[in-house]
């Protein structure tokens, strides 16, 4: 008999909906790391991200029987996480907090400069985080989510569009508008030798 751990995402979700007590836990373990990355970068606060992720898992647990297979299960789960984050941001008007070490928000900032040792000291890194936080806090939620998926996590525009349930052109437009709003505050953080183009088919980071 095939082990539950060897089943596809769709088979796991189907088994869960049919009452299998192990299937959903396997599905969560399989995707938790990437879903956490989405939540913590949208919320900019590990505690809020954890709460949003738990909300999302509970919603997915309850909604499994309504899954109709129009998208991949992983896309469906990402969508639920994004919606959970969106709801919390709207309800609580969460402002991005200073990221913990290793979770520096890097819209328009160069990853190598922040994580590769080119900043001179901890104070400089902290100042950079504060600048990014201040720039992000007033972005509309839809622009922040598009930038999070494409620029920060490296999802393809088409993948982000499917998760956000909008057209690819809408994702490109939100990224472009968000970047334009961030640019005056963050332009000095860019590496002049490297540029990103969120209007292209690839985002600015490698999700792996």
Residue pairs with C-beta under 8 A, 6 or more apart in sequence:
4 12
4 15
4 20
4 22
4 23
4 26
5 26
7 15
7 23
7 26
9 27
9 30
9 31
9 72
9 73
9 74
10 69
10 73
12 23
12 24
12 26
12 27
12 73
13 23
13 24
13 27
13 64
13 67
13 73
15 23
16 23
16 24
16 27
16 61
16 64
17 64
17 65
17 67
24 60
24 61
24 64
27 73
27 77
28 57
31 74
31 77
32 53
34 74
34 78
34 207
35 53
35 56
35 77
35 78
35 81
36 49
36 53
37 153
37 207
38 78
38 81
38 82
38 85
38 148
38 149
38 153
39 49
39 50
39 52
39 53
39 56
39 81
39 84
39 85
40 46
40 49
40 103
41 103
41 105
41 148
41 152
41 153
42 49
42 52
42 82
42 85
42 89
42 144
42 145
42 148
43 49
43 52
43 85
43 88
43 89
43 94
43 96
44 94
44 95
44 96
44 97
44 99
44 105
44 133
44 136
45 94
45 96
45 97
46 100
46 103
48 88
48 92
48 94
48 97
49 85
51 88
52 81
52 84
52 85
52 88
53 81
53 84
55 84
55 87
55 88
56 77
56 80
56 81
56 83
56 84
59 80
59 83
59 84
60 76
60 77
60 80
63 80
67 73
67 76
71 79
71 162
75 159
75 162
75 163
78 163
79 162
79 163
79 164
79 165
82 145
82 149
82 163
82 164
85 145
86 141
86 145
88 94
89 141
90 141
95 133
95 137
96 105
96 133
96 136
96 137
97 133
98 126
98 129
98 130
98 133
99 105
99 129
99 133
102 115
104 114
104 115
104 125
104 128
104 129
104 132
105 129
105 132
105 133
105 136
105 152
106 114
106 132
106 151
106 152
106 205
107 132
107 135
107 136
107 147
107 151
107 152
107 178
107 179
107 182
107 186
108 151
108 179
108 182
108 183
108 186
108 187
108 189
108 190
108 196
109 128
109 132
109 186
109 189
109 190
110 189
110 190
110 191
110 194
111 205
112 118
112 191
113 119
113 189
113 191
114 125
114 128
119 125
119 128
128 189
131 185
131 186
131 189
132 186
132 189
134 185
135 182
135 185
135 186
136 144
136 182
138 181
139 147
139 178
139 181
139 182
140 178
142 164
142 174
143 174
143 175
143 177
143 178
143 181
144 178
145 164
145 174
146 160
146 164
146 171
146 174
146 175
146 178
147 174
147 175
147 178
147 179
147 182
147 198
149 155
149 159
149 160
149 163
149 164
149 171
149 203
150 156
150 157
150 160
150 171
150 175
150 198
150 203
150 204
151 175
151 179
151 196
151 198
151 203
151 204
151 205
152 203
152 204
152 205
153 203
153 205
153 207
154 202
154 203
154 204
154 205
154 206
154 207
155 163
155 203
155 207
156 201
156 202
156 203
157 168
157 171
157 172
157 198
157 200
157 201
157 202
157 203
158 168
158 201
160 171
160 203
161 167
161 168
161 170
161 171
164 170
164 171
172 198
172 199
175 198
175 199
176 198
176 199
179 198
196 203
196 204
198 204
